[in-house]
Amino acid sequence: MKLTISLVKGALTDPILTGKTKIDGVEVDARTATTVDGNSRGMLELKFDVAEMSLATFVKARDDGVKIIGLPVFTGRRFLESGIGVRPQLGIKDPRQLAGKRAGVPQFWMTSSVWHRAVLSEVYGVPQNAVTWITVQPERFTLAWPVGLNVEHRAGGSLDALLQNGEIDAVLFPRAIENHFAPTTVVSPFADIVAAQRAFLDQTKVFPIMHFVVMREALHRDNPGLARHIVAAFDAAKRGMLRDPASIPARDLPFHGADFDYGRAALGDDPWPYGVAANRNALEWFLARAHAQGLTRTRLAPQDLFVESEA
């Protein structure tokens, strides 16, 4: 069987993309995706057999009846605190000070934005309607904004330019701000970024899931053993990576600004567990907040998302 599999390059996916790790009974037509955004949009149209996809986009797609199903292979995870940045002129030293401010995000409904708003609300007491949200990229689907929320879209704009012009006070970005913005433009509100990430983990017991692996529902239905083979291959790829943690790029480590040993001490010998049971808390936490924010019509549960044998 030949399958088109589109994944974003990373420590957990490279062995599948390169063919170093094989999927039993499958000839892989591997596609290296430039962005999760492109992959997510492609899977909304069932462009690939198997793909890495944004959690928020997938959740909305399932709520809307798109014929894709999740595999409990969580290839993209990170804490979101490193993506929060503020204009240095404002002197903001605590995310609680974002109440009443204007914050820029690439897209309102992308996974990182859902997580950011949940963190602001749950940890820092800043509900999503206390911030004016500015977006610069087109959303992946049409969805009315929740009642009482102020969202402005700047088509073709850039968060960097909006910061420099003083049109926004902060950015909530999917990746670490120092890798995407100049330090004269934006700074972290946290004195200790590692401590901020650890505080979120200690309070919630959640290691945020950003993107993971999905497949076409019809492919799963017609080949009931296939999902098990795909999951097994990803698990084997991960085990190989864990035997050589020094090879893991810094951007793929669990905690921004901390080494692998710190992440392993905080999260366990395997910081990236696969399977629904090991990730139920993070999944339920996200699904509850996604529904509360207005992303989904119904409050979904993990068993609504994944292949039956893994629910």
C-alpha positions in Angstrom: 0.0 0.0 0.0 1.3 3.4 -1.0 0.4 6.4 1.2 1.0 10.1 0.9 2.3 11.3 4.3 2.9 15.0 4.9 4.9 16.0 8.0 6.7 19.0 9.3 10.4 18.4 9.7 11.4 17.7 13.3 13.0 15.3 15.7 9.9 13.2 16.0 9.0 13.1 12.3 12.4 13.0 10.5 12.8 9.2 10.7 9.5 8.7 8.9 10.2 11.4 6.3 13.6 10.0 5.5 12.5 6.4 5.5 14.9 5.5 8.4 11.9 4.1 10.2 9.5 2.1 8.1 5.7 1.6 8.4 4.9 -2.1 8.2 3.2 -2.9 4.9 3.3 0.7 3.6 5.3 2.4 0.9 5.6 6.1 2.0 5.3 8.9 -0.4 6.8 11.4 2.0 6.1 15.1 1.8 8.0 17.5 3.9 5.6 20.3 4.8 6.8 23.9 5.1 4.3 24.8 7.8 1.6 23.1 9.9 -0.8 25.8 8.5 -0.4 24.5 4.9 -0.8 20.9 6.1 -3.9 21.7 8.1 -5.5 23.5 5.1 -4.6 20.5 2.9 -6.2 18.0 5.2 -9.4 20.0 5.4 -9.6 19.1 1.7 -8.4 15.5 2.3 -5.3 16.2 0.3 -3.1 13.7 2.0 -3.6 10.1 3.4 -1.8 10.9 6.6 -0.6 14.3 7.8 0.5 16.3 10.7 -2.2 18.8 11.6 -3.0 21.6 13.9 -5.0 20.4 17.0 -7.5 23.4 16.9 -8.1 23.0 13.1 -8.7 19.3 13.5 -11.0 19.8 16.5 -13.1 22.3 14.5 -13.0 20.0 11.4 -14.3 17.0 13.5 -17.1 19.2 14.9 -18.0 20.1 11.4 -18.0 16.5 10.1 -14.9 16.6 8.0 -13.9 13.0 7.3 -10.6 12.8 9.1 -9.6 10.9 12.3 -6.9 11.4 14.8 -4.0 9.1 15.7 -2.6 9.6 19.2 0.9 10.6 17.9 1.6 14.1 19.3 4.5 15.4 17.3 4.3 19.1 18.2 4.2 20.2 21.8 5.5 23.3 23.6 4.7 25.6 26.4 3.4 28.9 25.2 5.0 31.4 27.6 8.0 32.0 25.3 5.7 33.2 22.6 4.3 36.1 24.7 6.0 39.4 24.0 5.2 43.1 24.8 6.5 46.4 23.5 9.4 47.4 25.8 8.1 51.0 26.1 5.1 49.8 28.1 7.0 48.3 31.0 4.8 45.3 31.3 6.2 42.8 33.7 3.2 40.5 34.2 0.7 39.0 31.7 -2.1 40.3 34.0 -1.2 43.7 32.6 -2.5 42.7 29.2 -6.0 43.3 30.3 -7.3 46.3 28.2 -4.4 46.0 25.7 -4.3 45.3 22.0 -2.6 41.9 21.2 -1.6 40.6 17.8 -1.9 36.9 16.8 -1.3 35.4 13.4 -4.8 33.8 13.3 -7.4 33.9 16.0 -8.3 30.2 15.7 -4.9 28.7 15.3 -3.9 26.3 18.0 -1.3 28.5 19.7 -3.9 31.4 19.9 -6.4 29.1 21.6 -3.8 28.0 24.1 -2.6 31.5 24.7 -6.1 32.8 25.5 -6.6 29.8 27.8 -3.4 30.5 29.6 -4.2 34.2 30.0 -7.6 33.4 31.3 -6.9 30.4 33.5 -3.5 31.4 35.0 -3.4 35.2 34.8 -7.1 36.1 35.1 -7.4 37.9 31.8 -10.5 36.6 29.9 -10.4 36.8 26.1 -12.9 39.6 26.0 -10.6 41.8 28.1 -8.2 42.1 25.2 -8.6 43.5 21.7 -7.3 40.9 19.2 -5.6 41.9 15.9 -5.0 39.2 13.3 -2.9 39.4 10.2 -3.4 36.0 8.4 -6.6 34.5 6.9 -8.3 32.0 9.1 -8.5 28.4 8.0 -12.3 28.4 8.1 -15.2 30.9 8.4 -16.4 31.2 12.0 -18.3 34.1 13.7 -16.5 35.7 16.6 -18.0 35.0 20.0 -20.4 37.7 21.2 -18.7 40.5 23.1 -15.3 39.9 21.6 -13.4 42.6 19.7 -11.4 41.1 16.8 -9.8 43.2 14.0 -8.2 41.7 10.9 -5.4 43.5 9.1 -5.1 41.7 5.8 -1.6 41.6 4.5 -0.2 43.2 7.7 2.6 42.0 9.8 2.9 41.7 13.6 6.4 43.2 13.5 5.1 46.3 11.7 2.2 46.7 14.0 4.5 46.5 17.0 6.9 49.1 15.6 4.0 51.5 14.8 2.5 51.1 18.2 -0.7 49.7 16.8 -0.5 46.7 19.1 0.9 46.4 22.6 1.8 42.7 22.6 2.1 39.6 20.4 1.0 36.1 21.3 3.1 34.0 18.9 3.3 30.2 18.3 7.1 30.2 18.7 9.7 31.9 20.9 9.6 35.7 20.3 13.4 36.1 20.3 13.6 33.9 17.2 11.2 36.0 15.2 11.3 39.6 16.5 14.0 42.1 17.3 14.7 42.7 21.0 14.1 46.4 20.4 10.6 45.6 19.1 9.3 43.1 21.7 10.4 41.7 25.1 9.2 38.9 27.3 7.0 39.9 30.3 8.6 37.1 32.3 11.8 37.6 34.4 12.5 33.8 34.2 11.0 32.1 31.1 11.8 28.6 32.3 10.2 29.2 35.7 7.1 30.6 33.9 6.7 27.4 31.8 7.3 25.2 34.9 4.7 27.1 36.9 2.1 26.5 34.2 2.9 22.8 34.2 2.8 22.6 38.0 -0.5 24.4 38.2 -2.3 22.5 35.4 -0.3 19.2 34.8 -0.6 20.0 31.1 2.1 19.9 28.4 0.3 21.7 25.5 -0.3 19.8 22.3 0.1 21.9 19.2 -0.1 19.5 16.3 -0.3 15.7 15.8 -1.0 13.0 13.2 -4.3 12.4 11.5 -5.5 10.3 8.6 -8.4 10.1 6.2 -11.4 8.4 7.9 -12.2 6.3 4.8 -8.6 5.0 4.8 -9.0 3.9 8.4 -12.4 2.3 7.8 -11.1 0.3 4.8 -7.9 -0.7 6.4 -8.7 -1.3 10.1 -5.2 -2.4 11.1 -3.4 0.4 9.3 -3.6 2.9 12.2 -1.9 0.5 14.5 1.1 0.1 12.1 1.4 3.9 11.7 1.4 4.5 15.4 3.9 1.8 16.0 6.3 3.3 13.4 6.1 6.8 15.0 6.7 5.2 18.4 9.8 3.4 17.1 11.1 6.6 15.6 10.6 8.4 18.9 12.4 5.6 20.9 15.4 6.0 18.5 15.5 9.7 19.2 15.3 9.2 22.9 18.4 7.0 22.8 20.3 10.0 21.4 18.9 13.1 23.1 21.9 15.2 22.2 20.7 15.1 18.6 17.4 16.9 19.5 17.4 20.5 18.1 16.8 23.1 20.8 13.5 24.2 19.1 12.1 20.7 19.7 13.0 20.4 23.4 10.1 20.5 25.8 11.1 23.7 27.7 12.3 26.8 25.9 15.6 27.8 27.5 16.2 24.5 29.2 18.0 21.3 28.2 16.6 17.9 27.7 17.5 16.7 31.2 15.4 19.5 32.7 12.5 18.4 30.5 12.9 14.8 31.4 13.0 15.6 35.1 9.8 17.6 34.8 7.9 15.4 32.4 9.3 11.9 32.9 11.7 9.7 31.0 9.6 10.1 27.8 8.5 13.8 27.7 6.5 13.1 24.5 4.1 10.2 25.4 1.8 8.8 22.7 -1.6 7.3 23.3 -4.8 8.8 24.5 -4.6 7.7 28.1 -1.3 9.3 28.7 -2.5 12.6 27.2 -6.1 12.7 28.4 -5.6 15.6 30.8 -4.0 17.8 28.2 -6.7 16.9 25.6 -9.6 17.4 27.9 -8.1 20.7 29.1 -7.8 22.0 25.6 -11.2 20.7 24.4 -13.0 22.4 27.3 -11.3 25.7 26.6 -11.8 25.5 22.9 -15.5 25.1 23.4 -15.6 27.9 26.0 -13.9 30.2 23.6 -16.4 29.4 20.8 -14.3 27.2 18.5 -16.7 24.2 18.7 -20.4 24.0 18.9 -20.2 21.0 21.3 -17.7 20.1 24.0 -15.9 17.2 22.4 -14.2 14.5 24.3 -11.0 12.6 23.4 -13.1 9.5 22.3 -14.7 11.8 19.6 -11.3 12.5 18.0 -9.3 9.3 17.8 -9.3 5.9 16.2 -11.6 3.6 18.2 -8.9 1.3 19.5 -7.0 4.3 21.0 -10.0 6.2 22.6 
